[in-house]
């Protein structure tokens, strides 16, 4: 069961997605999630725990991450993935995460609080 919670942060509102099973399995499920978040919270910023995303997303050779993140960017959705990304040994993935975290639209962060702070514009 998926839950979406809207946080009023003092900055921009942020939607936090939670659940126990994989929600993002492909581009369409990622778009469905974005539509649900927008409909339920009217937010254009969301936090997604890593455990809700298929492992294929973190293997850049599948191009799934690029395809999904391109859609989110095109539709103006800022997103932070939260979890331990050090388990991925790929240099290309580490470089990708570093590059994303240098910006403000796509983030890979260790804690939900860091994601809230960055997405709400408080840091």
N, C-alpha and C positions, 0 to 999 in steps of 0.2 A: 504494500500500500504506500503510495506516494503522498507526501504532505508538502504544501507550499505555505510558508509563513512570510508575511510582509513585516519588515523591520523599519520603523521610523527612527532614523539615526541622528537627527539634528543636521544631517546633510541630505544627500539624495536618498530616497527610500530604496531598500534592497530586498529582493525576494530570496529566501533561503529554502532550497529544496532538500527534503530528507526522505528517507525510506530505507528498505532493507534489500531490495533486489535491483538488478541492473535496469535502468530506465533508458539510457542512451545506448542503443545497439547499432544504429545506422543513422544516416542523414535524416530520414523521415522521422524517426523517433526523437531526434534532437530538435527538429522543427516543431513537432507536436508539443514537446516540453516548453519551448519558447512561447508558443501560442497559448498554452495553458497558463504560464506565468503572467503573460501580458493580460489575459482575460481575467484571471482571478485577483491580480494585485495591481495592475496598471503600472508595473515596474519595467524599466529597461535595463536593469542590473540584476544578475542572479548569481547565487553561490550554489555550486554543485559538489557534493562530496565525491571523491575519486571512486569510491566503491559503487556508485550508481552508474558508472561508465564502463562499457565493455573494454576488456584489456586490448582489443584490436586498436582502439583509439590511441594507445600509448606506443604502438609500433608504427613509426612514421612511414614505413614502407607500404603500409596499407592505404595511405593517403586519406584515411577516415578523418583524422584530426584536422587536416587542412581543409577538407570539404566542409566539415561541420563549422569550423571557425570562420571560414569564408562566408557561409550563410549568416551566421550570427553577426558578423561585421556588416554585411550588406543590409541587414534588417535593423541595425543600430542597437543590438543587444550586447551589453558588456557582461562578461562572465568571469568568475573566478572558480577554478577547480581547487578543491581543498583536500590535502592528504600528504602522505609521504611519497615523494616522487624520486627519492634517492635509490629506490629499488630498481630503477631502470638504468642499466649500465651504458646504454648507447650514448656515444658522444653527440651524435646528431640530435637526440632527444634533449640532452642537457643544454646544448646550444639553443635549441628551439625554446625551451623554458626560459633561459636567460634572456633571449630576445623578446619574448612575450612580456616578461616581467619588467622590461625596460620601458614598456608603454603603459597604457591605462585601460585598454579595452579587453584584453585577454590575459588572465593571470593564473599562475600555478603557485599556490601558497600553502604553507604547512598548517595554518590554523584558521578557523572560521573568523576569529576576531580580527586577524590581519586582513582577511578578505573584506570584512565589513568596513574596516577603516579605509582601505584603499578604494573600494567601490563607491562608498558614500561621499568620497572627496574630503574626508577628514585628515588624510595623510598623503 
